[in-house]
Amino acid sequence: MDKISCIILNYNDSDTTMSLVEEIREFRVLDSIVVVDNHSTDASWERMQALRDIPRVHLLRTQSNGGYGAGNQEGIDFACESLEADYCIIANPDIHVTEGCIIRLKEALDATEKGAVASARVKSPRGRSCFPTGRCFLSGKICWTQGLLQDVCLNHF
């Protein structure tokens, strides 16, 4: 059975981060939730200690704030190396996602040879599509340190 880990990067926004954890903590499709505090300068780290009591939730803190990519990479490395995750979801704290959406994204990746990255349709809080052309699937290699997406293939489905 494939293991799916959700990575949530926090920086000075513990309330939003903790709300997302509460929203997704019962998703059966997730094997783990990795919350990475990107060296917050407020009391986020201290407040998020309450997450340690939630099964399947892992709390990490970076030694310095290396930016969005570096913070997410900390979570990905932990999920893949320590938790043996097969799939990682990068989730900003302010998103709302359904369990069905995660299942469909995994199915899209599994059905696409060499699929590496998938994204759901983004909607505004009022339900309007932010990208009205439809759903898209993006595959390629990500180079976090250079901020590049290489070998890009865009398929609409």
Secondary structure, DSSP 4 states (H G I P E B T S, - for coil): ---EEEEEEESS-HHHHHHHHHHHTT-TT-SEEEEEE---SSSHHHHGGGGGGSTTEEEEE-SS---HHHHHHHHHHHHHHTS--SEEEEE-TT----HHHHHHHHHHHHHSTT--EE-PPPB-TTS-BSSTT--EEEEEEEETTTTEEEEEEEEE-
